Amino acid sequence: VALPVHGPHGTVVCAVSVVSHTSRHTADSLTAHALPRLRARAAAMSERLAAPAAPPAAQGPPPPTPMSPATAAPTLTDAAVLRAAKDELGPDFLQSLARGLAVLAALRVPGGMTLSQVAAATGLSRATARRLLHALRNLGYVGTGSEESRFTPLPRVLELGHAAQAGLTFERLATPHLADLVRRVHDSASIAVLDGTDIRYVARVAATRVMGVDLGVGTRLPAYAAAMGRVLLAGLPPARAADRLAHSAPVPLTRRTLTGLPELTAAVDAVRRHGYALVDQELEDGLRSVAVPLRDRAGRVVAALNVAAHAAHRTPEDLRHTVLPELRATARRIETDLAAATEHHPTAVP
């Protein structure tokens, strides 16, 4: 569901939206849930855009602060700090590059800035600001639009952020979320993908060592006996999931392990209906695990997220009522970051 955001003259300058997977909302329920807050947010954004911008020069540059390469970075809009950094670091500090970035950072006022405003906001001389603006314009990062006297950033500046995203691995993207989840639930959290009839761990943050096997990125476990495995099997079309189960050759890893094909098929079907899996001491005695799917931008299940706990510390009901909501919230945050990171550069899930 989306709404327009209007600029100072009533023109539509962008749109703001809320997106939900069909497993969470119908069209009507999403509209009822999100539209009132979406209207309020769009109105607030339009009001902010219509408000006159304060002249950048009126803010004044922040006072110079001591620089240490080990403890601080220069404030990009403070020429005095940049000069101090140059004095301290010598030829290793490219002051011209820092000044160019300072100009880009200053061009954040709706409607753009004049040369005088850029110079005042950065503390640079008009001559230096002019040279930097013309260089940035020739490189395609800054434009002047219909008013030749006002400079605005162009969409090409987004490439600077996209370049950093291009090297972002799935493990680097997901691990901070796993660490935050572990801090909240005080149990280990992992992410795995389906690899044949096994699951393969691609990210993990451990609270304590729960299992007898030493888990880490790359570890493989049988999908049929793991909560993440059943989530991943449930994400497949039923015929493909049945084929994976048929080729799994299940063996009883504990006295609770499901090994019959009808029982395993029923367990995977239940995960498909409920949206999560809970496995109670089927993979290892004393280990309980609850898992949920992770979906890509197209809504496909590409990985699974779990929390594993010792049976002496967590009952199945505790996992459902206490851990599962936190697990689902973390999954949504990972999916949001994954969608943003893959919009322009694919972040491969191993």
Secondary structure, DSSP 8 states (H G I E B T S, - for coil): -EEEEE-TTS-EEEEEE----TTT--HHHHHHHHHHHHHHHHHHHHHHHHS----HHHH---------TTT----TT-HHHHHHHHHHHGGGS-HHHHHHHHHHHH--STT-EEHHHHHHHHT--HHHHHHHHHHHHHHTSEE-TT-TTEEEE-GGGHHHHHHHHHT--HHHHHHHHHHHHHHHH-SEEEEEEEETTEEEEEEEE-SS--SSS---TT-EEEGGGSHHHHHHHHTS-HHHHHHHHHTS----SSTT---SHHHHHHHHHHHHHHS-EEEESSSSTTEEEEEEEEE-TTS-EEEEEEEEEETTT--HHHIIIIIHHHHHHHHHHHHHHHHHHTTTS-----
